[in-house]
Amino acid sequence: MSERAAPFYCPYCGDEDLRPNETGHGAWECAACNRAFQLKFLGLLARGLHDSNAEGDDRT
């Protein structure tokens, strides 16, 4: 992947007028509510990977 995904809306006010912030990777600023925020990928969740034959699985 050559480019990072950009947020579609501000997590605080919901407005779509976002611009990259000068501070660096994943930092954005919202022109509507005048807030700055940062996005960060934390990792993959273990619950996303499960065994289809696990106990309690009713699918056949």
C-alpha distance matrix in Angstrom:
0.0 3.8 5.8 7.5 9.7 13.2 16.4 18.7 21.9 23.7 24.4 27.9 29.3 26.9 26.8 23.9 24.7 21.9 20.9 18.7 21.1 22.0 21.8 18.1 14.9 15.1 18.6 20.0 23.5 25.4 28.0 30.1 30.9 30.2 28.1 25.1 22.8 19.8 17.0 16.1 14.3 17.3 16.2 17.0 20.6 23.0 24.6 21.6 22.6 26.2 28.7 30.0 33.4 33.7 37.1 37.6 35.3 37.6 35.5 37.0
3.8 0.0 3.8 7.0 9.9 12.7 16.4 18.7 21.8 23.4 24.6 27.9 29.1 26.9 26.3 23.2 23.4 20.6 19.0 16.7 19.2 19.7 19.9 16.3 13.5 14.3 17.5 18.7 22.1 24.2 26.5 28.9 29.9 28.9 27.1 24.1 22.2 19.3 17.1 16.7 15.8 19.0 18.6 19.9 23.5 26.1 27.8 25.0 26.1 29.8 32.3 33.7 37.1 37.3 40.6 41.1 38.9 41.1 39.1 40.7
5.8 3.8 0.0 3.8 6.6 9.0 12.7 15.1 18.1 19.7 21.1 24.3 25.4 23.2 22.6 19.5 19.7 16.8 15.4 13.3 16.0 16.9 17.4 13.9 11.2 11.4 14.3 15.1 18.5 20.4 22.7 25.1 26.2 25.2 23.5 20.6 18.9 16.3 14.2 14.4 14.1 17.7 17.9 19.4 22.8 25.8 27.2 24.5 26.1 29.8 32.7 33.9 37.4 37.4 40.5 40.7 38.6 40.8 38.9 40.8
7.5 7.0 3.8 0.0 3.8 6.4 9.8 12.6 15.4 16.7 17.7 21.0 22.4 20.4 20.1 17.4 17.8 14.8 13.8 11.6 14.1 15.6 15.6 12.3 9.1 8.3 11.6 12.5 16.0 18.0 20.7 22.8 23.5 22.7 20.7 17.8 15.6 12.9 10.6 10.9 10.8 14.5 15.1 16.8 20.0 23.2 24.5 22.1 24.1 27.8 30.9 32.2 35.7 35.4 38.3 38.3 36.4 38.7 37.1 39.3
9.7 9.9 6.6 3.8 0.0 3.8 6.7 9.2 12.2 14.0 15.1 18.5 19.6 17.3 17.2 14.5 15.6 12.9 12.9 11.7 14.5 16.8 17.0 14.1 11.0 9.0 11.8 11.9 15.1 16.3 19.1 20.7 21.5 21.3 19.4 16.9 14.7 12.6 9.9 11.1 10.9 14.6 15.3 16.6 19.3 22.7 23.5 21.0 23.4 26.9 30.1 31.1 34.7 34.3 37.1 36.8 34.8 36.9 35.2 37.6
13.2 12.7 9.0 6.4 3.8 0.0 3.8 6.4 9.1 10.8 12.5 15.6 16.4 14.2 13.7 11.0 11.9 9.1 9.4 8.9 11.9 14.8 15.4 13.2 10.8 8.2 9.9 8.9 11.7 12.6 15.3 17.0 17.9 17.8 16.1 14.0 12.3 10.9 9.1 11.5 12.4 16.1 17.5 19.0 21.4 25.0 25.5 23.3 26.1 29.4 32.8 33.6 37.3 36.7 39.3 38.7 36.9 38.8 37.4 39.9
16.4 16.4 12.7 9.8 6.7 3.8 0.0 3.8 5.7 7.4 8.9 12.2 13.0 10.6 10.7 8.6 10.3 8.0 9.7 10.0 12.6 15.9 16.3 14.8 12.6 9.3 10.2 8.5 10.6 10.7 13.8 14.6 15.3 15.8 14.0 12.5 10.6 10.1 8.4 11.4 12.6 15.9 17.6 19.0 20.8 24.5 24.6 22.7 25.8 29.0 32.4 33.2 36.8 35.9 38.2 37.3 35.7 37.5 36.4 39.2
18.7 18.7 15.1 12.6 9.2 6.4 3.8 0.0 3.8 7.2 9.3 12.2 11.9 8.9 8.6 6.1 8.8 8.0 10.6 12.1 14.9 18.5 19.3 18.1 16.2 13.0 13.4 11.0 12.1 11.0 13.4 13.6 15.0 16.1 15.0 14.4 13.1 13.4 12.0 15.0 16.1 19.2 20.7 21.5 23.0 26.6 26.3 24.2 27.5 30.4 33.8 34.1 37.8 37.1 39.3 38.1 36.3 37.8 36.5 39.3
21.9 21.8 18.1 15.4 12.2 9.1 5.7 3.8 0.0 3.8 6.3 8.7 8.1 5.2 5.4 4.4 7.4 7.1 10.5 12.5 14.6 18.3 19.0 18.5 17.1 13.7 13.2 10.3 10.5 8.6 11.1 10.6 11.6 13.2 12.2 12.3 11.5 12.7 12.1 15.5 17.1 19.9 21.9 22.9 24.0 27.7 27.2 25.6 29.1 31.9 35.3 35.7 39.3 38.3 40.2 38.8 37.3 38.8 37.9 40.9
23.7 23.4 19.7 16.7 14.0 10.8 7.4 7.2 3.8 0.0 3.8 5.4 5.7 4.7 5.4 6.3 7.9 7.1 10.3 12.0 13.1 16.9 17.2 17.3 16.4 12.9 11.7 8.8 8.3 6.4 9.5 8.8 8.7 10.2 8.7 9.2 8.6 10.6 11.0 14.6 16.9 19.3 21.8 23.3 24.3 28.0 27.7 26.6 30.1 32.8 36.4 37.1 40.5 39.2 40.9 39.6 38.4 40.1 39.5 42.7
24.4 24.6 21.1 17.7 15.1 12.5 8.9 9.3 6.3 3.8 0.0 3.8 6.1 5.8 8.4 9.8 11.8 10.7 13.5 14.5 15.1 18.7 18.3 18.4 17.1 13.5 12.6 10.7 10.7 9.4 12.7 11.7 10.5 12.2 9.8 10.2 8.5 10.3 10.3 13.4 15.5 17.3 19.9 21.3 21.7 25.4 24.9 24.2 27.8 30.4 34.1 34.9 38.1 36.5 38.1 36.7 35.8 37.6 37.2 40.5
27.9 27.9 24.3 21.0 18.5 15.6 12.2 12.2 8.7 5.4 3.8 0.0 3.8 6.0 8.3 10.9 12.2 11.7 14.6 15.9 15.9 19.4 19.1 19.9 19.3 15.9 14.2 12.0 10.9 9.0 11.7 10.0 7.9 10.1 8.1 9.7 9.2 12.0 13.0 16.2 18.6 20.1 23.0 24.5 24.8 28.4 27.9 27.5 31.1 33.6 37.2 38.0 41.2 39.4 40.7 39.2 38.5 40.3 40.1 43.6
29.3 29.1 25.4 22.4 19.6 16.4 13.0 11.9 8.1 5.7 6.1 3.8 0.0 3.8 5.6 9.0 10.4 11.2 14.5 16.7 17.1 20.8 21.1 21.9 21.5 18.1 16.3 13.4 11.6 8.7 10.4 7.8 6.6 9.8 9.2 11.6 11.9 14.8 15.8 19.2 21.5 23.3 26.0 27.3 27.6 31.2 30.5 29.8 33.5 35.9 39.5 40.0 43.2 41.7 43.0 41.2 40.4 41.8 41.6 44.9
26.9 26.9 23.2 20.4 17.3 14.2 10.6 8.9 5.2 4.7 5.8 6.0 3.8 0.0 3.8 6.6 9.2 10.2 13.8 16.2 17.4 21.2 21.7 22.0 21.0 17.5 16.3 13.3 12.3 9.4 11.2 9.1 9.3 12.2 11.6 13.1 12.8 15.1 15.2 18.6 20.4 22.6 24.8 25.8 26.3 29.8 28.9 27.9 31.6 34.0 37.5 37.8 41.1 39.8 41.3 39.6 38.4 39.7 39.2 42.4
26.8 26.3 22.6 20.1 17.2 13.7 10.7 8.6 5.4 5.4 8.4 8.3 5.6 3.8 0.0 3.8 5.8 7.8 11.5 14.5 16.0 19.7 20.9 21.2 20.7 17.5 16.0 12.5 10.9 7.5 8.4 6.5 8.1 10.8 11.1 12.8 13.3 15.7 16.2 19.8 21.9 24.5 26.8 28.0 28.8 32.5 31.8 30.5 34.1 36.7 40.1 40.4 43.9 42.8 44.5 42.8 41.5 42.8 42.0 45.2
23.9 23.2 19.5 17.4 14.5 11.0 8.6 6.1 4.4 6.3 9.8 10.9 9.0 6.6 3.8 0.0 3.8 5.7 9.3 12.4 14.7 18.4 19.9 19.7 19.0 16.0 14.9 11.4 10.5 7.8 8.8 8.3 10.7 12.3 12.6 13.3 13.6 15.3 15.4 19.0 20.9 23.8 25.9 27.0 28.3 32.0 31.5 29.8 33.2 36.0 39.4 39.7 43.3 42.5 44.4 43.0 41.3 42.7 41.6 44.6
24.7 23.4 19.7 17.8 15.6 11.9 10.3 8.8 7.4 7.9 11.8 12.2 10.4 9.2 5.8 3.8 0.0 3.8 6.9 10.5 12.5 16.0 18.0 18.3 18.2 15.7 14.0 10.2 8.5 5.9 5.8 6.6 9.5 10.3 11.3 12.0 13.3 15.3 16.1 19.8 22.1 25.2 27.5 29.1 30.6 34.4 34.2 32.6 35.9 38.8 42.3 42.8 46.3 45.5 47.5 46.2 44.6 46.1 45.0 48.0
21.9 20.6 16.8 14.8 12.9 9.1 8.0 8.0 7.1 7.1 10.7 11.7 11.2 10.2 7.8 5.7 3.8 0.0 3.8 6.9 9.1 12.7 14.5 14.5 14.4 11.9 10.2 6.5 5.7 4.7 6.3 8.4 10.1 9.9 9.9 9.4 10.3 11.8 12.8 16.4 18.9 22.1 24.5 26.4 28.2 31.9 32.1 30.5 33.7 36.8 40.3 41.1 44.7 43.7 45.9 44.8 43.3 45.1 44.0 46.9
20.9 19.0 15.4 13.8 12.9 9.4 9.7 10.6 10.5 10.3 13.5 14.6 14.5 13.8 11.5 9.3 6.9 3.8 0.0 3.8 6.3 9.5 11.8 11.9 12.3 10.7 8.8 5.6 5.4 6.6 7.7 10.8 12.3 10.9 10.9 9.5 10.7 11.6 12.9 16.3 19.0 22.3 24.7 26.9 29.1 32.9 33.5 31.8 34.7 38.1 41.5 42.6 46.1 45.2 47.5 46.7 45.2 47.2 46.0 48.8
18.7 16.7 13.3 11.6 11.7 8.9 10.0 12.1 12.5 12.0 14.5 15.9 16.7 16.2 14.5 12.4 10.5 6.9 3.8 0.0 3.8 6.6 8.7 8.2 8.7 7.8 6.1 4.4 6.2 9.0 10.8 13.9 14.7 12.8 11.8 9.3 9.8 9.7 11.0 13.9 16.7 20.0 22.5 25.0 27.5 31.2 32.2 30.6 33.3 36.7 40.2 41.5 45.0 44.0 46.5 46.0 44.5 46.7 45.6 48.3
21.1 19.2 16.0 14.1 14.5 11.9 12.6 14.9 14.6 13.1 15.1 15.9 17.1 17.4 16.0 14.7 12.5 9.1 6.3 3.8 0.0 3.8 5.6 6.6 8.5 8.2 5.1 4.6 5.6 9.2 11.0 14.3 14.3 11.6 10.4 7.4 8.6 8.8 11.3 14.0 17.3 20.1 23.1 26.0 28.3 31.9 33.1 31.9 34.6 38.0 41.6 43.2 46.5 45.3 47.6 47.2 46.0 48.3 47.5 50.3
22.0 19.7 16.9 15.6 16.8 14.8 15.9 18.5 18.3 16.9 18.7 19.4 20.8 21.2 19.7 18.4 16.0 12.7 9.5 6.6 3.8 0.0 3.8 5.6 8.8 10.0 7.5 8.3 9.2 12.8 14.1 17.5 17.4 14.3 13.3 10.3 11.5 11.2 13.7 15.8 19.0 21.7 24.5 27.7 30.2 33.8 35.3 34.1 36.6 40.1 43.6 45.4 48.6 47.4 49.8 49.6 48.5 51.0 50.1 52.8
21.8 19.9 17.4 15.6 17.0 15.4 16.3 19.3 19.0 17.2 18.3 19.1 21.1 21.7 20.9 19.9 18.0 14.5 11.8 8.7 5.6 3.8 0.0 3.8 7.2 8.7 6.4 8.7 10.3 14.1 16.0 19.1 18.3 15.3 13.4 9.9 10.3 9.4 12.1 13.5 16.9 19.1 22.2 25.6 28.0 31.4 33.2 32.3 34.6 38.1 41.7 43.6 46.8 45.4 47.7 47.6 46.7 49.4 48.7 51.4
18.1 16.3 13.9 12.3 14.1 13.2 14.8 18.1 18.5 17.3 18.4 19.9 21.9 22.0 21.2 19.7 18.3 14.5 11.9 8.2 6.6 5.6 3.8 0.0 3.8 6.4 5.8 8.8 11.5 15.2 17.5 20.5 20.1 17.5 15.4 11.7 11.0 9.0 10.6 11.5 14.4 17.0 19.6 22.9 25.7 29.1 30.9 29.8 31.9 35.5 39.0 41.0 44.1 42.9 45.4 45.5 44.4 47.1 46.2 48.8
14.9 13.5 11.2 9.1 11.0 10.8 12.6 16.2 17.1 16.4 17.1 19.3 21.5 21.0 20.7 19.0 18.2 14.4 12.3 8.7 8.5 8.8 7.2 3.8 0.0 3.8 5.6 8.8 12.3 15.6 18.4 21.1 20.7 18.8 16.3 12.6 10.9 8.0 8.2 8.6 11.0 13.9 16.3 19.5 22.3 25.7 27.6 26.2 28.3 32.0 35.4 37.3 40.5 39.4 42.0 42.2 41.0 43.6 42.6 45.2
15.1 14.3 11.4 8.3 9.0 8.2 9.3 13.0 13.7 12.9 13.5 15.9 18.1 17.5 17.5 16.0 15.7 11.9 10.7 7.8 8.2 10.0 8.7 6.4 3.8 0.0 3.8 6.5 10.2 13.1 16.3 18.6 18.1 16.7 14.0 10.5 8.2 5.2 4.8 6.4 9.2 12.4 15.0 17.9 20.4 24.0 25.5 24.1 26.6 30.1 33.6 35.4 38.7 37.5 39.9 39.8 38.6 41.1 40.2 42.9
18.6 17.5 14.3 11.6 11.8 9.9 10.2 13.4 13.2 11.7 12.6 14.2 16.3 16.3 16.0 14.9 14.0 10.2 8.8 6.1 5.1 7.5 6.4 5.8 5.6 3.8 0.0 3.8 7.0 10.4 13.4 15.9 15.2 13.3 10.7 7.1 5.7 4.1 6.3 8.9 12.3 15.1 18.1 21.0 23.2 26.9 28.2 27.1 29.8 33.2 36.8 38.5 41.7 40.4 42.7 42.3 41.3 43.7 43.0 45.8
20.0 18.7 15.1 12.5 11.9 8.9 8.5 11.0 10.3 8.8 10.7 12.0 13.4 13.3 12.5 11.4 10.2 6.5 5.6 4.4 4.6 8.3 8.7 8.8 8.8 6.5 3.8 0.0 3.8 6.8 9.9 12.3 12.1 10.5 8.5 5.6 5.5 6.1 8.0 11.4 14.6 17.5 20.4 22.9 25.0 28.7 29.5 28.3 31.2 34.6 38.2 39.5 42.9 41.7 43.8 43.2 42.0 44.3 43.4 46.3
23.5 22.1 18.5 16.0 15.1 11.7 10.6 12.1 10.5 8.3 10.7 10.9 11.6 12.3 10.9 10.5 8.5 5.7 5.4 6.2 5.6 9.2 10.3 11.5 12.3 10.2 7.0 3.8 0.0 3.8 6.5 9.1 8.8 6.9 5.7 4.2 6.3 8.6 11.1 14.7 17.9 20.6 23.7 26.2 27.9 31.7 32.3 31.2 34.3 37.5 41.1 42.3 45.7 44.4 46.4 45.5 44.5 46.5 45.8 48.9
25.4 24.2 20.4 18.0 16.3 12.6 10.7 11.0 8.6 6.4 9.4 9.0 8.7 9.4 7.5 7.8 5.9 4.7 6.6 9.0 9.2 12.8 14.1 15.2 15.6 13.1 10.4 6.8 3.8 0.0 3.8 5.5 5.9 5.4 5.5 6.3 8.4 11.2 13.2 16.9 19.9 22.6 25.5 27.6 29.0 32.8 33.0 31.9 35.2 38.2 41.8 42.7 46.1 44.8 46.7 45.6 44.4 46.3 45.6 48.7
28.0 26.5 22.7 20.7 19.1 15.3 13.8 13.4 11.1 9.5 12.7 11.7 10.4 11.2 8.4 8.8 5.8 6.3 7.7 10.8 11.0 14.1 16.0 17.5 18.4 16.3 13.4 9.9 6.5 3.8 0.0 3.8 5.9 5.2 7.5 9.1 11.9 14.8 16.9 20.6 23.6 26.3 29.2 31.3 32.8 36.5 36.6 35.5 38.8 41.8 45.4 46.2 49.6 48.4 50.3 49.0 47.8 49.5 48.8 51.9
30.1 28.9 25.1 22.8 20.7 17.0 14.6 13.6 10.6 8.8 11.7 10.0 7.8 9.1 6.5 8.3 6.6 8.4 10.8 13.9 14.3 17.5 19.1 20.5 21.1 18.6 15.9 12.3 9.1 5.5 3.8 0.0 3.8 5.8 8.2 10.8 13.1 16.3 18.2 21.9 24.8 27.3 30.1 31.9 33.0 36.7 36.5 35.4 38.9 41.7 45.3 45.9 49.3 48.0 49.6 48.1 47.0 48.5 47.9 51.1
30.9 29.9 26.2 23.5 21.5 17.9 15.3 15.0 11.6 8.7 10.5 7.9 6.6 9.3 8.1 10.7 9.5 10.1 12.3 14.7 14.3 17.4 18.3 20.1 20.7 18.1 15.2 12.1 8.8 5.9 5.9 3.8 0.0 3.8 5.6 9.0 11.4 15.0 17.2 20.8 23.8 25.9 29.0 31.0 31.8 35.5 35.3 34.6 38.2 40.8 44.5 45.3 48.6 47.0 48.5 47.0 46.2 47.8 47.5 50.8
30.2 28.9 25.2 22.7 21.3 17.8 15.8 16.1 13.2 10.2 12.2 10.1 9.8 12.2 10.8 12.3 10.3 9.9 10.9 12.8 11.6 14.3 15.3 17.5 18.8 16.7 13.3 10.5 6.9 5.4 5.2 5.8 3.8 0.0 3.8 6.9 10.2 13.7 16.5 20.0 23.4 25.5 28.8 31.2 32.3 36.0 36.2 35.6 38.9 41.8 45.5 46.6 49.8 48.2 49.8 48.6 47.8 49.7 49.3 52.6
28.1 27.1 23.5 20.7 19.4 16.1 14.0 15.0 12.2 8.7 9.8 8.1 9.2 11.6 11.1 12.6 11.3 9.9 10.9 11.8 10.4 13.3 13.4 15.4 16.3 14.0 10.7 8.5 5.7 5.5 7.5 8.2 5.6 3.8 0.0 3.8 6.6 10.4 13.3 16.6 20.1 22.0 25.4 27.8 28.9 32.6 32.9 32.4 35.7 38.6 42.3 43.6 46.7 45.0 46.6 45.6 44.9 46.9 46.6 49.9
25.1 24.1 20.6 17.8 16.9 14.0 12.5 14.4 12.3 9.2 10.2 9.7 11.6 13.1 12.8 13.3 12.0 9.4 9.5 9.3 7.4 10.3 9.9 11.7 12.6 10.5 7.1 5.6 4.2 6.3 9.1 10.8 9.0 6.9 3.8 0.0 3.8 7.1 10.4 13.6 17.2 19.3 22.7 25.4 26.8 30.5 31.2 30.6 33.7 36.7 40.5 41.9 45.1 43.5 45.3 44.5 43.7 46.0 45.6 48.7
22.8 22.2 18.9 15.6 14.7 12.3 10.6 13.1 11.5 8.6 8.5 9.2 11.9 12.8 13.3 13.6 13.3 10.3 10.7 9.8 8.6 11.5 10.3 11.0 10.9 8.2 5.7 5.5 6.3 8.4 11.9 13.1 11.4 10.2 6.6 3.8 0.0 3.8 6.9 10.0 13.6 15.5 18.9 21.6 23.0 26.7 27.4 26.9 29.9 33.0 36.7 38.3 41.4 39.7 41.6 40.9 40.1 42.5 42.1 45.3
19.8 19.3 16.3 12.9 12.6 10.9 10.1 13.4 12.7 10.6 10.3 12.0 14.8 15.1 15.7 15.3 15.3 11.8 11.6 9.7 8.8 11.2 9.4 9.0 8.0 5.2 4.1 6.1 8.6 11.2 14.8 16.3 15.0 13.7 10.4 7.1 3.8 0.0 3.8 6.5 10.2 12.4 15.7 18.6 20.4 24.0 25.2 24.5 27.3 30.5 34.2 36.0 39.1 37.5 39.5 39.1 38.3 40.8 40.3 43.3
17.0 17.1 14.2 10.6 9.9 9.1 8.4 12.0 12.1 11.0 10.3 13.0 15.8 15.2 16.2 15.4 16.1 12.8 12.9 11.0 11.3 13.7 12.1 10.6 8.2 4.8 6.3 8.0 11.1 13.2 16.9 18.2 17.2 16.5 13.3 10.4 6.9 3.8 0.0 3.8 6.9 9.6 12.6 15.2 17.1 20.9 21.9 21.0 23.8 27.1 30.7 32.4 35.6 34.2 36.4 36.0 35.0 37.5 36.9 39.8
16.1 16.7 14.4 10.9 11.1 11.5 11.4 15.0 15.5 14.6 13.4 16.2 19.2 18.6 19.8 19.0 19.8 16.4 16.3 13.9 14.0 15.8 13.5 11.5 8.6 6.4 8.9 11.4 14.7 16.9 20.6 21.9 20.8 20.0 16.6 13.6 10.0 6.5 3.8 0.0 3.8 6.2 9.3 12.4 14.5 18.1 19.7 18.9 21.3 24.7 28.3 30.3 33.4 31.9 34.2 34.2 33.3 36.0 35.5 38.3
14.3 15.8 14.1 10.8 10.9 12.4 12.6 16.1 17.1 16.9 15.5 18.6 21.5 20.4 21.9 20.9 22.1 18.9 19.0 16.7 17.3 19.0 16.9 14.4 11.0 9.2 12.3 14.6 17.9 19.9 23.6 24.8 23.8 23.4 20.1 17.2 13.6 10.2 6.9 3.8 0.0 3.8 5.8 8.8 11.3 14.8 16.6 15.5 17.8 21.3 24.8 26.9 29.9 28.6 31.1 31.2 30.2 33.0 32.3 35.0
17.3 19.0 17.7 14.5 14.6 16.1 15.9 19.2 19.9 19.3 17.3 20.1 23.3 22.6 24.5 23.8 25.2 22.1 22.3 20.0 20.1 21.7 19.1 17.0 13.9 12.4 15.1 17.5 20.6 22.6 26.3 27.3 25.9 25.5 22.0 19.3 15.5 12.4 9.6 6.2 3.8 0.0 3.8 7.2 9.1 12.4 14.4 14.2 16.2 19.5 23.0 25.4 28.2 26.5 28.8 29.1 28.4 31.5 31.2 33.9
16.2 18.6 17.9 15.1 15.3 17.5 17.6 20.7 21.9 21.8 19.9 23.0 26.0 24.8 26.8 25.9 27.5 24.5 24.7 22.5 23.1 24.5 22.2 19.6 16.3 15.0 18.1 20.4 23.7 25.5 29.2 30.1 29.0 28.8 25.4 22.7 18.9 15.7 12.6 9.3 5.8 3.8 0.0 3.8 6.6 9.5 12.0 11.3 12.9 16.3 19.8 22.2 25.0 23.5 26.1 26.7 25.8 29.0 28.4 30.9
17.0 19.9 19.4 16.8 16.6 19.0 19.0 21.5 22.9 23.3 21.3 24.5 27.3 25.8 28.0 27.0 29.1 26.4 26.9 25.0 26.0 27.7 25.6 22.9 19.5 17.9 21.0 22.9 26.2 27.6 31.3 31.9 31.0 31.2 27.8 25.4 21.6 18.6 15.2 12.4 8.8 7.2 3.8 0.0 3.8 6.5 8.8 7.6 9.2 12.7 16.2 18.5 21.4 20.1 22.8 23.3 22.2 25.4 24.7 27.2
20.6 23.5 22.8 20.0 19.3 21.4 20.8 23.0 24.0 24.3 21.7 24.8 27.6 26.3 28.8 28.3 30.6 28.2 29.1 27.5 28.3 30.2 28.0 25.7 22.3 20.4 23.2 25.0 27.9 29.0 32.8 33.0 31.8 32.3 28.9 26.8 23.0 20.4 17.1 14.5 11.3 9.1 6.6 3.8 0.0 3.8 5.4 5.7 7.7 10.6 14.2 16.6 19.2 17.4 19.8 20.2 19.4 22.7 22.4 25.1
23.0 26.1 25.8 23.2 22.7 25.0 24.5 26.6 27.7 28.0 25.4 28.4 31.2 29.8 32.5 32.0 34.4 31.9 32.9 31.2 31.9 33.8 31.4 29.1 25.7 24.0 26.9 28.7 31.7 32.8 36.5 36.7 35.5 36.0 32.6 30.5 26.7 24.0 20.9 18.1 14.8 12.4 9.5 6.5 3.8 0.0 3.8 5.3 5.6 7.7 11.2 14.0 16.2 14.3 16.7 17.6 17.0 20.5 20.5 23.0
24.6 27.8 27.2 24.5 23.5 25.5 24.6 26.3 27.2 27.7 24.9 27.9 30.5 28.9 31.8 31.5 34.2 32.1 33.5 32.2 33.1 35.3 33.2 30.9 27.6 25.5 28.2 29.5 32.3 33.0 36.6 36.5 35.3 36.2 32.9 31.2 27.4 25.2 21.9 19.7 16.6 14.4 12.0 8.8 5.4 3.8 0.0 3.8 5.3 6.3 10.0 12.1 14.5 12.4 14.5 14.7 14.1 17.4 17.5 20.3
21.6 25.0 24.5 22.1 21.0 23.3 22.7 24.2 25.6 26.6 24.2 27.5 29.8 27.9 30.5 29.8 32.6 30.5 31.8 30.6 31.9 34.1 32.3 29.8 26.2 24.1 27.1 28.3 31.2 31.9 35.5 35.4 34.6 35.6 32.4 30.6 26.9 24.5 21.0 18.9 15.5 14.2 11.3 7.6 5.7 5.3 3.8 0.0 3.8 6.3 10.0 11.5 14.6 13.5 16.2 16.4 14.8 17.8 17.1 19.7
22.6 26.1 26.1 24.1 23.4 26.1 25.8 27.5 29.1 30.1 27.8 31.1 33.5 31.6 34.1 33.2 35.9 33.7 34.7 33.3 34.6 36.6 34.6 31.9 28.3 26.6 29.8 31.2 34.3 35.2 38.8 38.9 38.2 38.9 35.7 33.7 29.9 27.3 23.8 21.3 17.8 16.2 12.9 9.2 7.7 5.6 5.3 3.8 0.0 3.8 7.1 9.4 12.2 11.4 14.6 15.6 14.0 17.2 16.4 18.4
26.2 29.8 29.8 27.8 26.9 29.4 29.0 30.4 31.9 32.8 30.4 33.6 35.9 34.0 36.7 36.0 38.8 36.8 38.1 36.7 38.0 40.1 38.1 35.5 32.0 30.1 33.2 34.6 37.5 38.2 41.8 41.7 40.8 41.8 38.6 36.7 33.0 30.5 27.1 24.7 21.3 19.5 16.3 12.7 10.6 7.7 6.3 6.3 3.8 0.0 3.8 6.3 8.7 7.6 10.9 12.0 10.5 13.9 13.4 15.4
28.7 32.3 32.7 30.9 30.1 32.8 32.4 33.8 35.3 36.4 34.1 37.2 39.5 37.5 40.1 39.4 42.3 40.3 41.5 40.2 41.6 43.6 41.7 39.0 35.4 33.6 36.8 38.2 41.1 41.8 45.4 45.3 44.5 45.5 42.3 40.5 36.7 34.2 30.7 28.3 24.8 23.0 19.8 16.2 14.2 11.2 10.0 10.0 7.1 3.8 0.0 3.8 5.4 5.3 9.1 10.9 9.2 12.4 11.8 13.1
30.0 33.7 33.9 32.2 31.1 33.6 33.2 34.1 35.7 37.1 34.9 38.0 40.0 37.8 40.4 39.7 42.8 41.1 42.6 41.5 43.2 45.4 43.6 41.0 37.3 35.4 38.5 39.5 42.3 42.7 46.2 45.9 45.3 46.6 43.6 41.9 38.3 36.0 32.4 30.3 26.9 25.4 22.2 18.5 16.6 14.0 12.1 11.5 9.4 6.3 3.8 0.0 3.8 5.6 8.9 9.9 7.0 9.5 8.2 9.4
33.4 37.1 37.4 35.7 34.7 37.3 36.8 37.8 39.3 40.5 38.1 41.2 43.2 41.1 43.9 43.3 46.3 44.7 46.1 45.0 46.5 48.6 46.8 44.1 40.5 38.7 41.7 42.9 45.7 46.1 49.6 49.3 48.6 49.8 46.7 45.1 41.4 39.1 35.6 33.4 29.9 28.2 25.0 21.4 19.2 16.2 14.5 14.6 12.2 8.7 5.4 3.8 0.0 3.8 6.6 8.5 6.5 8.9 8.5 8.9
33.7 37.3 37.4 35.4 34.3 36.7 35.9 37.1 38.3 39.2 36.5 39.4 41.7 39.8 42.8 42.5 45.5 43.7 45.2 44.0 45.3 47.4 45.4 42.9 39.4 37.5 40.4 41.7 44.4 44.8 48.4 48.0 47.0 48.2 45.0 43.5 39.7 37.5 34.2 31.9 28.6 26.5 23.5 20.1 17.4 14.3 12.4 13.5 11.4 7.6 5.3 5.6 3.8 0.0 3.8 6.3 5.8 9.2 10.1 11.5
37.1 40.6 40.5 38.3 37.1 39.3 38.2 39.3 40.2 40.9 38.1 40.7 43.0 41.3 44.5 44.4 47.5 45.9 47.5 46.5 47.6 49.8 47.7 45.4 42.0 39.9 42.7 43.8 46.4 46.7 50.3 49.6 48.5 49.8 46.6 45.3 41.6 39.5 36.4 34.2 31.1 28.8 26.1 22.8 19.8 16.7 14.5 16.2 14.6 10.9 9.1 8.9 6.6 3.8 0.0 3.8 5.5 8.5 10.7 12.2
37.6 41.1 40.7 38.3 36.8 38.7 37.3 38.1 38.8 39.6 36.7 39.2 41.2 39.6 42.8 43.0 46.2 44.8 46.7 46.0 47.2 49.6 47.6 45.5 42.2 39.8 42.3 43.2 45.5 45.6 49.0 48.1 47.0 48.6 45.6 44.5 40.9 39.1 36.0 34.2 31.2 29.1 26.7 23.3 20.2 17.6 14.7 16.4 15.6 12.0 10.9 9.9 8.5 6.3 3.8 0.0 3.8 6.1 9.1 11.5
35.3 38.9 38.6 36.4 34.8 36.9 35.7 36.3 37.3 38.4 35.8 38.5 40.4 38.4 41.5 41.3 44.6 43.3 45.2 44.5 46.0 48.5 46.7 44.4 41.0 38.6 41.3 42.0 44.5 44.4 47.8 47.0 46.2 47.8 44.9 43.7 40.1 38.3 35.0 33.3 30.2 28.4 25.8 22.2 19.4 17.0 14.1 14.8 14.0 10.5 9.2 7.0 6.5 5.8 5.5 3.8 0.0 3.8 5.7 8.4
37.6 41.1 40.8 38.7 36.9 38.8 37.5 37.8 38.8 40.1 37.6 40.3 41.8 39.7 42.8 42.7 46.1 45.1 47.2 46.7 48.3 51.0 49.4 47.1 43.6 41.1 43.7 44.3 46.5 46.3 49.5 48.5 47.8 49.7 46.9 46.0 42.5 40.8 37.5 36.0 33.0 31.5 29.0 25.4 22.7 20.5 17.4 17.8 17.2 13.9 12.4 9.5 8.9 9.2 8.5 6.1 3.8 0.0 3.8 6.5
35.5 39.1 38.9 37.1 35.2 37.4 36.4 36.5 37.9 39.5 37.2 40.1 41.6 39.2 42.0 41.6 45.0 44.0 46.0 45.6 47.5 50.1 48.7 46.2 42.6 40.2 43.0 43.4 45.8 45.6 48.8 47.9 47.5 49.3 46.6 45.6 42.1 40.3 36.9 35.5 32.3 31.2 28.4 24.7 22.4 20.5 17.5 17.1 16.4 13.4 11.8 8.2 8.5 10.1 10.7 9.1 5.7 3.8 0.0 3.8
37.0 40.7 40.8 39.3 37.6 39.9 39.2 39.3 40.9 42.7 40.5 43.6 44.9 42.4 45.2 44.6 48.0 46.9 48.8 48.3 50.3 52.8 51.4 48.8 45.2 42.9 45.8 46.3 48.9 48.7 51.9 51.1 50.8 52.6 49.9 48.7 45.3 43.3 39.8 38.3 35.0 33.9 30.9 27.2 25.1 23.0 20.3 19.7 18.4 15.4 13.1 9.4 8.9 11.5 12.2 11.5 8.4 6.5 3.8 0.0
